[in-house]
Amino acid sequence: MATTFPVLKNDRLLRAARGEAVDKIPVWIMRQAGRYLPEFRELRSKYDFFTICQTPALACEATLQPIRRFDDLDAAIIFSDILVIPQALGMVVEMKPGVGPVLPNPLVKPDDIKQLKFPVNVKETLGYVMDAITLTRNKLEGKVPLIAFSGAPWTLMGYMVEGGGSKTMSKAKLWLYQYRTKSQELLNIITDTVCDYLVEQARAGAQLLQVFESSAEYLGPELFNQFALPYITKISKTVKEKLKQEGLEKVPMTIFAKGAHYALEELANSGYDVVGIDWTIDPALARKCVGPNVTLQGNLDPCALYARPTDLIEHTCKMLNKFGKTRYIANLGHGIYPDMDPENVKTFLKEVHTR
């Protein structure tokens, strides 16, 4: 039986995702729940990163912190991490201070795929995320919609093979060139897990689903079309079909492929309602590439938030003028940085809502 949630009072984000008229441009910020907020740093001083992710009450608290602080946010995004998928597949992921995520036992050779625990029962292994989503939907009391997310298969494969972040993704790309068939096998394993995970997040109460292909910038058009796009497309198709088959509410989906300026047209045709773009892409060019039937999201340079308030307002205005009000969700072109001043975030959000 479907859970009954509080009535949604602000549906700007969902209206924009569906291409409907909005009273103001909707806005939210990638990584809006995080280290730039003093209240989050206080929470983080008491608990390690994955303890917060894996404890529904703590994940809920982290998710709600920016909503309490900023009146102009039009969405909450559940506090979690894309690397819960490798964890669900049986890999160890540690968050090391000053380093970031580390996977101490990465996949080195194709035979290592056998060590993965697959198929995954995501309800069981990632049930804590679903519990956090349901709890947060209720605690939001309908103020704004709740976004849930997953990493995309190529990006997750990169972490699983590299053992952490990388400036080149050379180990993961070696797989694409040397172990083509095995790379596809691994990408299919990840894709199936991501599909199940996104469906369960929607069932738990997520109102929009975003897929992060954060490592698209390491691929050119040829590798992207072979090893990223087919899996991204399969995810949108499978998730939408499963939601329909199970009589669940239709949930808009966003694809954000950082650095994929070469694939905007393909992304627009991959079955997502919204295409997120990074700050290196001109909004007018993006609109020309994606056409009139897809919503764009983005794309202020995160570093623009370092600017003086008057300059920040000017940068924001320029961006809004280029995008217009139709089929548009304002955001940064990537996640917010940990040393950002929350007052500058407030200035940005407020300026967006003048439109």
Phi, psi and chi 1 to 4 in degrees:
 res  aa     phi    psi   chi1   chi2   chi3   chi4
   1 MET       -  135.8 -162.4  176.4   79.5      -
   2 ALA   -67.5  142.4      -      -      -      -
   3 THR   -74.4  140.4  -49.9      -      -      -
   4 THR   -93.8  121.1  -54.9      -      -      -
   5 PHE  -108.3  161.7  -67.8  112.1      -      -
   6 PRO   -57.0  149.1  -23.2   32.1      -      -
   7 VAL   -65.1  136.1  175.3      -      -      -
   8 LEU   -75.9  125.0 -176.1   61.1      -      -
   9 LYS   -93.5  -28.4  -62.0  163.0 -168.9  165.4
  10 ASN  -124.6  103.7  171.5   -1.6      -      -
  11 ASP  -109.8   21.1   65.7  -11.6      -      -
  12 ARG   -51.4  -48.5 -100.6 -178.4 -138.6  126.7
  13 LEU   -58.6  -47.0  177.4   89.1      -      -
  14 LEU   -69.3  -36.5  -55.7 -177.0      -      -
  15 ARG   -63.3  -44.9  -69.6  179.3   68.5   82.4
  16 ALA   -64.0  -40.5      -      -      -      -
  17 ALA   -62.1  -33.3      -      -      -      -
  18 ARG   -87.8   -4.4  -65.4 -170.5  -64.7 -107.6
  19 GLY    84.3   19.0      -      -      -      -
  20 GLU   -91.9  163.1  -63.1  167.8    8.1      -
  21 ALA   -67.2  146.8      -      -      -      -
  22 VAL  -128.2  152.3  -69.7      -      -      -
  23 ASP   -76.9  -33.8   61.4  -29.7      -      -
  24 LYS  -139.5  157.2  -67.8  177.4 -176.5  177.4
  25 ILE   -67.2  125.6  -67.5  171.9      -      -
  26 PRO   -72.6  149.0   22.5  -26.4      -      -
  27 VAL  -145.4  139.5   59.3      -      -      -
  28 TRP  -149.2  176.9   66.8  -77.1      -      -
  29 ILE  -133.6  128.7  -70.5  176.3      -      -
  30 MET   -63.2  133.4  -72.2 -178.1  -85.3      -
  31 ARG    65.9   31.6  -66.7 -160.2 -167.4  124.4
  32 GLN   -65.8  -22.9   66.3 -172.6   30.2      -
  33 ALA   -97.8  107.2      -      -      -      -
  34 GLY   176.9 -162.6      -      -      -      -
  35 ARG   -68.1  -16.1  -73.0  174.5  -66.8  169.0
  36 TYR   -72.6  -15.0   74.0  102.5      -      -
  37 LEU   -91.8  125.9  -66.5  174.9      -      -
  38 PRO   -59.1  -33.7    7.0  -16.0      -      -
  39 GLU   -67.6  -31.7   53.1  -91.0   44.6      -
  40 PHE   -73.1  -39.9  178.3   79.3      -      -
  41 ARG   -60.2  -36.0  -68.3 -163.3  -63.7  -87.1
  42 GLU   -64.8  -44.2 -169.4 -175.4  -27.9      -
  43 LEU   -61.5  -43.8 -175.0   69.3      -      -
  44 ARG   -67.5  -26.1 -174.7   71.0  175.5   78.5
  45 SER   -69.2  -20.0   69.9      -      -      -
  46 LYS   -97.7  -25.4  -63.6  171.7 -171.5  167.1
  47 TYR  -136.1  146.9  -54.2   97.6      -      -
  48 ASP   -77.2  166.5   71.3   46.0      -      -
  49 PHE   -55.5  -52.6 -179.6   82.7      -      -
  50 PHE   -74.1  -20.9  -78.1  114.0      -      -
  51 THR   -64.8  -40.3  -60.7      -      -      -
  52 ILE   -63.5  -45.9  -61.7  173.4      -      -
  53 CYS   -59.7  -39.5  -68.5      -      -      -
  54 GLN   -92.6    1.0  -68.1  162.3    7.9      -
  55 THR  -114.0  104.3  -50.1      -      -      -
  56 PRO   -49.6  -41.1  -30.8   36.9      -      -
  57 ALA   -65.1  -36.9      -      -      -      -
  58 LEU   -74.8  -41.7  -62.3  177.2      -      -
  59 ALA   -62.0  -39.2      -      -      -      -
  60 CYS   -62.6  -46.6  174.3      -      -      -
  61 GLU   -59.3  -46.6  169.5   57.5   24.9      -
  62 ALA   -62.2  -38.6      -      -      -      -
  63 THR   -64.6  -39.0  -55.8      -      -      -
  64 LEU   -79.9  -20.6  -66.6  175.1      -      -
  65 GLN   -54.6  -50.6  -75.2  176.6  -15.7      -
  66 PRO   -67.6  -28.0   19.3  -29.3      -      -
  67 ILE   -67.8  -38.4  -57.3  -57.7      -      -
  68 ARG   -67.4  -38.0  -69.9 -167.7 -159.2  109.3
  69 ARG   -78.3  -40.1 -178.8 -178.9  -87.8  -95.0
  70 PHE  -113.9  112.1  -56.3  115.9      -      -
  71 ASP   -66.5  -23.7  -69.0  -24.5      -      -
  72 ASP   -90.8    2.2  -74.3  -58.2      -      -
  73 LEU   -72.5  134.8  -82.4  171.9      -      -
  74 ASP  -103.1    7.2  -70.6  -53.2      -      -
  75 ALA  -159.7  153.4      -      -      -      -
  76 ALA  -107.6  148.9      -      -      -      -
  77 ILE  -125.3  129.2 -179.4  164.0      -      -
  78 ILE   -58.7  136.7 -162.8   68.1      -      -
  79 PHE   -76.2  113.9 -173.7   83.7      -      -
  80 SER  -160.8 -161.2 -173.7      -      -      -
  81 ASP  -149.6  148.8 -165.1   85.8      -      -
  82 ILE   -66.0  -21.6   63.2  170.0      -      -
  83 LEU   -82.6    7.3  -62.7  178.7      -      -
  84 VAL   -66.9  -22.7  -61.2      -      -      -
  85 ILE   -69.7  -51.4  -65.7  -72.2      -      -
  86 PRO   -57.0  -36.3  -25.8   32.4      -      -
  87 GLN   -61.1  -43.7  -74.9  176.1  -30.6      -
  88 ALA   -63.9  -28.6      -      -      -      -
  89 LEU   -84.2    5.2  -72.4  162.7      -      -
  90 GLY    97.7    6.0      -      -      -      -
  91 MET   -89.5  146.7  -63.6 -173.7   77.9      -
  92 VAL   -84.2  130.5  173.8      -      -      -
  93 VAL  -126.4  125.8 -177.5      -      -      -
  94 GLU  -117.4  144.0  -61.3  163.2   -7.5      -
  95 MET  -102.6  107.4 -160.9   59.8   75.8      -
  96 LYS  -100.4  127.9  -64.4 -154.2  168.4  172.5
  97 PRO   -55.5  132.2  -18.7   28.8      -      -
  98 GLY    77.9   -8.5      -      -      -      -
  99 VAL  -114.6  -45.2  178.8      -      -      -
 100 GLY   103.2 -159.4      -      -      -      -
 101 PRO   -70.6  137.8   21.8  -27.7      -      -
 102 VAL  -130.3  130.6  173.5      -      -      -
 103 LEU  -109.8   99.2  -69.8   77.7      -      -
 104 PRO   -64.8  -22.3   16.8  -24.7      -      -
 105 ASN  -121.8   72.6  -56.0  -58.2      -      -
 106 PRO   -70.4  168.5   26.6  -32.8      -      -
 107 LEU   -79.0  115.7  -53.8  177.0      -      -
 108 VAL   -97.6  -47.6  179.3      -      -      -
 109 LYS  -120.9  156.8  -67.5  -82.3 -173.3 -126.3
 110 PRO   -52.7  -31.7  -29.3   36.2      -      -
 111 ASP   -59.7  -25.1  -93.8    4.0      -      -
 112 ASP   -65.2  -18.0  -65.7  -19.1      -      -
 113 ILE   -57.7  -33.0  -66.8  172.8      -      -
 114 LYS   -60.8  -23.3  -68.9  174.3 -169.8  166.5
 115 GLN   -75.5  -15.8  -65.4  169.6   16.3      -
 116 LEU   -70.0  144.6  -62.7  175.3      -      -
 117 LYS   -88.8  100.8  -67.4  173.7 -176.9  170.0
 118 PHE  -144.3  140.7 -179.7   79.2      -      -
 119 PRO   -70.6  157.7   24.2  -30.5      -      -
 120 VAL  -101.8  133.9  176.5      -      -      -
 121 ASN   -89.9   93.3 -179.7  -19.8      -      -
 122 VAL   -66.7  -28.7  -67.1      -      -      -
 123 LYS   -59.5  -35.2  -83.7 -173.5 -172.6  176.6
 124 GLU   -83.5  -55.6 -144.3  170.3   84.4      -
 125 THR   -71.9  -33.4   53.1      -      -      -
 126 LEU  -116.4   23.9  -61.1  174.8      -      -
 127 GLY   -56.8  -29.9      -      -      -      -
 128 TYR   -63.6  -32.0   58.8   85.3      -      -
 129 VAL   -67.8  -45.8  179.2      -      -      -
 130 MET   -62.2  -40.1  -82.4   49.9   98.3      -
 131 ASP   -63.2  -39.7  -69.8  -15.3      -      -
 132 ALA   -65.0  -39.2      -      -      -      -
 133 ILE   -64.1  -48.5  -72.1  168.4      -      -
 134 THR   -62.2  -43.8  -56.9      -      -      -
 135 LEU   -61.4  -45.3  177.0   62.9      -      -
 136 THR   -67.5  -40.4  -53.3      -      -      -
 137 ARG   -54.8  -42.2  -96.7  -61.9  -64.6  -85.9
 138 ASN   -70.4  -43.1  -77.8  -54.6      -      -
 139 LYS   -68.6  -26.4  -66.4  -94.2 -171.3 -177.7
 140 LEU   -67.8  -21.8  -82.9  166.3      -      -
 141 GLU    53.7   33.1  -63.1  174.2  -21.6      -
 142 GLY    78.2    8.3      -      -      -      -
 143 LYS   -61.6  -49.2 -173.6  174.6 -178.7 -175.5
 144 VAL  -144.4  162.0  -69.2      -      -      -
 145 PRO   -72.2  160.8   11.1  -10.7      -      -
 146 LEU  -110.7  125.5  179.7   60.5      -      -
 147 ILE   -95.9  139.9  -60.0  167.3      -      -
 148 ALA  -123.2  168.3      -      -      -      -
 149 PHE  -155.6  170.6   64.8   91.9      -      -
 150 SER  -149.2  157.4  174.5      -      -      -
 151 GLY   -74.6  156.3      -      -      -      -
 152 ALA   -86.2  159.5      -      -      -      -
 153 PRO   -56.7  -47.2  -31.7   39.1      -      -
 154 TRP   -61.6  -43.9  155.3 -113.0      -      -
 155 THR   -61.1  -43.3  -65.9      -      -      -
 156 LEU   -68.2  -40.2  -66.3  171.8      -      -
 157 MET   -57.8  -40.8  174.9 -176.0  168.0      -
 158 GLY   -55.7  -49.1      -      -      -      -
 159 TYR   -63.3  -39.9  -81.6  101.2      -      -
 160 MET   -68.8  -29.9  -68.7  161.6   74.9      -
 161 VAL   -92.7  -39.6  172.9      -      -      -
 162 GLU   -75.7  -26.0  -62.2  -80.0  -14.9      -
 163 GLY    82.4   15.6      -      -      -      -
 164 GLY   156.2 -164.5      -      -      -      -
 165 GLY   -70.7  162.0      -      -      -      -
 166 SER  -151.4  148.8  164.4      -      -      -
 167 LYS   -86.9  -12.0  -72.8 -176.7  178.4  171.9
 168 THR  -128.6  -22.7   59.8      -      -      -
 169 MET    56.0   30.8  -74.4  -72.9  157.6      -
 170 SER   -67.2  -34.9   55.6      -      -      -
 171 LYS   -67.7  -43.5  -68.6  174.4 -172.9  170.3
 172 ALA   -67.7  -38.7      -      -      -      -
 173 LYS   -70.2  -30.2  -73.3  178.1   74.8  176.5
 174 LEU   -56.4  -42.3  177.9  148.1      -      -
 175 TRP   -58.0  -43.6  -85.3   52.5      -      -
 176 LEU   -63.1  -35.5  -56.0 -174.0      -      -
 177 TYR   -85.4  -37.4  -76.5  108.9      -      -
 178 GLN   -95.2  -32.6  -76.0 -166.7    8.8      -
 179 TYR  -124.4   60.2  -45.1  129.0      -      -
 180 ARG   -54.8  -51.8  179.3 -169.7  171.9   89.5
 181 THR   -65.3  -41.5  -53.5      -      -      -
 182 LYS   -69.8  -33.7  -76.9  -66.6 -177.6  179.9
 183 SER   -62.0  -42.6  -68.2      -      -      -
 184 GLN   -64.8  -37.4  -71.1  167.3  -25.6      -
 185 GLU   -61.6  -46.6 -177.9 -172.9  -26.1      -
 186 LEU   -63.7  -43.5  175.5   56.8      -      -
 187 LEU   -63.4  -35.4  -72.8  162.9      -      -
 188 ASN   -68.3  -38.5  -86.3  -46.8      -      -
 189 ILE   -60.5  -47.3  -74.2  169.4      -      -
 190 ILE   -64.3  -43.8  -61.4  167.7      -      -
 191 THR   -59.3  -47.1  -60.3      -      -      -
 192 ASP   -60.9  -39.7  -70.6  -10.2      -      -
 193 THR   -67.6  -43.5  -51.2      -      -      -
 194 VAL   -62.0  -42.9  166.8      -      -      -
 195 CYS   -58.6  -49.3  -72.4      -      -      -
 196 ASP   -60.9  -41.0  -71.2  -11.6      -      -
 197 TYR   -63.8  -45.8  179.7   47.4      -      -
 198 LEU   -65.6  -39.5  -70.3  169.1      -      -
 199 VAL   -62.1  -43.8  168.5      -      -      -
 200 GLU   -66.5  -34.9  -70.8  -51.3  -40.3      -
 201 GLN   -65.3  -39.7  -71.4 -171.9  102.9      -
 202 ALA   -65.6  -41.7      -      -      -      -
 203 ARG   -61.9  -34.4 -165.8 -163.2  -51.0  -81.2
 204 ALA   -75.8  -15.1      -      -      -      -
 205 GLY   131.6    0.5      -      -      -      -
 206 ALA   -64.5  137.4      -      -      -      -
 207 GLN  -105.5  -10.8  -69.2  156.0  -71.2      -
 208 LEU  -150.6  143.1 -174.8  143.7      -      -
 209 LEU  -118.0  127.4  -60.2  168.8      -      -
 210 GLN  -115.2  136.4  178.3  152.7  -37.4      -
 211 VAL  -110.2  124.2  176.9      -      -      -
 212 PHE  -100.5  108.8  -74.8   89.4      -      -
 213 GLU  -100.4   70.7 -172.1   67.8  -76.8      -
 214 SER   -68.2  -19.2  -49.6      -      -      -
 215 SER  -107.0   22.1  -60.7      -      -      -
 216 ALA   -62.3  -27.5      -      -      -      -
 217 GLU   -64.5  -17.4   61.4 -166.0  -37.4      -
 218 TYR   -85.9   -6.8  -59.7  101.0      -      -
 219 LEU  -109.0  145.7  -55.6  175.1      -      -
 220 GLY   -91.5  179.9      -      -      -      -
 221 PRO   -54.5  -41.3  -25.0   32.4      -      -
 222 GLU   -65.5  -51.0 -168.0  177.6  -23.7      -
 223 LEU   -66.5  -37.6  -72.9 -178.1      -      -
 224 PHE   -61.1  -44.5 -174.5   83.3      -      -
 225 ASN   -67.3  -24.8  -72.6  -23.7      -      -
 226 GLN   -90.9  -40.9  -72.9  177.7   57.0      -
 227 PHE  -117.7    0.0  -63.7  105.5      -      -
 228 ALA  -125.2  -56.6      -      -      -      -
 229 LEU   -56.8  -45.4 -172.5   64.3      -      -
 230 PRO   -59.6  -34.0  -20.5   31.2      -      -
 231 TYR   -80.1  -38.3  -55.0   97.5      -      -
 232 ILE   -59.6  -44.6  -74.0  168.0      -      -
 233 THR   -66.0  -42.1  -54.8      -      -      -
 234 LYS   -61.1  -37.5 -174.8 -179.3  175.1 -176.1
 235 ILE   -63.1  -49.7  -72.2  166.8      -      -
 236 SER   -63.2  -42.5   68.1      -      -      -
 237 LYS   -64.3  -49.2 -171.6  169.5 -177.3  -78.2
 238 THR   -65.9  -45.3  -56.1      -      -      -
 239 VAL   -62.8  -46.1  169.9      -      -      -
 240 LYS   -64.1  -39.6  -70.6 -174.2  175.5 -168.8
 241 GLU   -64.9  -44.9  -83.0  175.3    2.7      -
 242 LYS   -64.0  -42.0  -77.6 -170.3  175.2 -178.8
 243 LEU   -61.5  -40.7  -68.6  176.9      -      -
 244 LYS   -67.0  -47.0 -167.0  176.3  178.6 -177.5
 245 GLN   -58.3  -37.5  -79.0  165.8   12.3      -
 246 GLU   -89.9    4.8  -63.1 -170.9   30.9      -
 247 GLY    68.4   24.9      -      -      -      -
 248 LEU   -88.3  157.7  -64.9  165.5      -      -
 249 GLU   -62.0  142.8 -157.9  175.1  -35.3      -
 250 LYS   -67.9  129.9 -166.3  177.5  175.7 -174.0
 251 VAL  -118.5  124.1  175.0      -      -      -
 252 PRO   -62.0  151.5  -13.5   24.7      -      -
 253 MET  -128.0  141.9  -65.7 -178.3   71.4      -
 254 THR  -118.6  137.2  -60.0      -      -      -
 255 ILE  -112.0  128.1  177.2   67.3      -      -
 256 PHE  -122.5  105.4  174.4   58.4      -      -
 257 ALA  -110.2   97.8      -      -      -      -
 258 LYS   -66.4  128.0 -177.1  174.8  179.5  -77.4
 259 GLY    84.3    5.4      -      -      -      -
 260 ALA   -93.6   44.7      -      -      -      -
 261 HIS   -59.8  -24.0   52.4   86.2      -      -
 262 TYR   -81.1   -4.9   52.3   78.9      -      -
 263 ALA  -129.4   22.3      -      -      -      -
 264 LEU   -61.1  -41.7  -70.4  177.9      -      -
 265 GLU   -63.9  -43.6 -161.0  174.0  -34.3      -
 266 GLU   -63.9  -41.6  -70.4   82.1   -4.4      -
 267 LEU   -64.2  -37.3  -71.4  166.5      -      -
 268 ALA   -64.6  -24.3      -      -      -      -
 269 ASN  -102.2   14.4  -67.0  -44.7      -      -
 270 SER   -95.3    5.7   63.3      -      -      -
 271 GLY    97.9    6.4      -      -      -      -
 272 TYR   -95.3  151.4  -68.8   80.4      -      -
 273 ASP   -79.3  -29.7  -52.6   88.2      -      -
 274 VAL  -131.0  137.1 -177.3      -      -      -
 275 VAL  -115.7  117.9  173.1      -      -      -
 276 GLY   -84.3  141.3      -      -      -      -
 277 ILE  -125.7  148.9   57.0  172.1      -      -
 278 ASP   -85.2  177.7   63.9   48.8      -      -
 279 TRP   -75.6   -7.0   70.9   92.3      -      -
 280 THR   -84.3   -5.7   66.3      -      -      -
 281 ILE  -103.8  131.6  -60.4  169.0      -      -
 282 ASP   -72.6  126.2 -179.7   75.2      -      -
 283 PRO   -55.9  -36.8  -27.1   35.4      -      -
 284 ALA   -64.7  -40.1      -      -      -      -
 285 LEU   -67.1  -41.6  175.3   66.4      -      -
 286 ALA   -59.9  -44.6      -      -      -      -
 287 ARG   -62.8  -40.4  178.0   51.9   72.6 -164.3
 288 LYS   -62.2  -39.8 -165.1  175.8  169.5 -173.9
 289 CYS   -71.8  -41.1  -70.5      -      -      -
 290 VAL   -88.0  -18.8  -54.8      -      -      -
 291 GLY    82.3 -176.9      -      -      -      -
 292 PRO   -86.5   -5.7   30.9  -32.4      -      -
 293 ASN  -105.6   12.7  -59.6  -40.7      -      -
 294 VAL  -126.8  141.1  172.6      -      -      -
 295 THR   -84.1  139.4  -63.6      -      -      -
 296 LEU  -100.6  148.4  -74.0  170.4      -      -
 297 GLN  -132.0  134.8  175.6  174.4  -82.1      -
 298 GLY   143.1 -157.5      -      -      -      -
 299 ASN  -146.5   38.7   74.5  -27.0      -      -
 300 LEU   -62.0  135.3 -167.1   73.6      -      -
 301 ASP   -56.3  123.2 -178.7  -10.4      -      -
 302 PRO   -53.0  -31.8  -23.0   30.9      -      -
 303 CYS   -72.1  -15.3  -71.8      -      -      -
 304 ALA   -62.1  -22.5      -      -      -      -
 305 LEU   -72.0   -8.3  -67.1  177.6      -      -
 306 TYR   -80.9  -15.9  -68.3  127.3      -      -
 307 ALA   -66.9  161.0      -      -      -      -
 308 ARG   -61.4  148.8  -70.0  177.4  -56.2 -178.1
 309 PRO   -49.3  -43.2  -29.3   34.9      -      -
 310 THR   -64.7  -39.5   50.0      -      -      -
 311 ASP   -70.9  -38.1  -67.1  -20.9      -      -
 312 LEU   -60.9  -42.1  174.0   54.7      -      -
 313 ILE   -61.2  -41.4  -72.7  168.2      -      -
 314 GLU   -64.4  -45.5 -169.9 -176.3  -28.2      -
 315 HIS   -60.8  -41.6  -67.1  -49.3      -      -
 316 THR   -65.6  -43.5  -54.6      -      -      -
 317 CYS   -59.4  -45.3  -81.2      -      -      -
 318 LYS   -58.5  -45.1  -82.4 -176.7 -172.9  170.1
 319 MET   -61.9  -48.3  176.3 -172.2   78.3      -
 320 LEU   -62.0  -38.3  -61.8  172.9      -      -
 321 ASN   -63.1  -36.8  -71.5  -21.5      -      -
 322 LYS   -70.9  -36.6  -74.4 -179.0  179.6  177.1
 323 PHE   -81.6  -36.5  -81.9  106.2      -      -
 324 GLY    77.4 -176.5      -      -      -      -
 325 LYS   -99.4  -16.4 -162.0  172.0  178.5  177.1
 326 THR   -88.9  135.0  -53.1      -      -      -
 327 ARG    48.4   55.8  -85.0 -157.9  173.5  -86.6
 328 TYR  -146.1  135.9  173.4   52.2      -      -
 329 ILE  -123.5  122.1  -63.2  164.5      -      -
 330 ALA   -77.8  141.9      -      -      -      -
 331 ASN  -164.3 -178.9 -154.0  -47.2      -      -
 332 LEU   -85.4  170.1  -57.0 -178.6      -      -
 333 GLY   -86.3    1.3      -      -      -      -
 334 HIS  -170.2 -174.8 -163.6 -134.3      -      -
 335 GLY   -69.1  152.8      -      -      -      -
 336 ILE   -69.1  147.0 -170.6  168.9      -      -
 337 TYR   -86.7  151.6  -61.2  133.6      -      -
 338 PRO   -64.1  -22.7  -17.5   27.4      -      -
 339 ASP   -97.2   16.5   60.7  -11.9      -      -
 340 MET   -74.4  144.3 -156.9   52.3   72.7      -
 341 ASP   -81.6  120.3 -177.3  -11.6      -      -
 342 PRO   -55.5  -27.7  -24.5   33.5      -      -
 343 GLU   -64.3  -35.6  -77.8  -55.6  -54.3      -
 344 ASN   -69.4  -33.6  -72.3   11.4      -      -
 345 VAL   -62.0  -44.5  174.6      -      -      -
 346 LYS   -59.0  -42.7 -169.2 -177.2  -81.8 -172.9
 347 THR   -60.2  -46.4  -59.5      -      -      -
 348 PHE   -60.1  -51.1  167.0   63.7      -      -
 349 LEU   -59.8  -45.1  -61.3  173.0      -      -
 350 LYS   -61.9  -41.4 -157.4  173.3  -85.4  -60.5
 351 GLU   -64.3  -40.9 -174.0   56.3   32.3      -
 352 VAL   -57.7  -40.0  172.4      -      -      -
 353 HIS   -79.0    2.7  -87.7  178.2      -      -
 354 THR   -77.2  -11.7   62.2      -      -      -
 355 ARG   -96.1      -  -56.7  -60.3  175.3  103.6
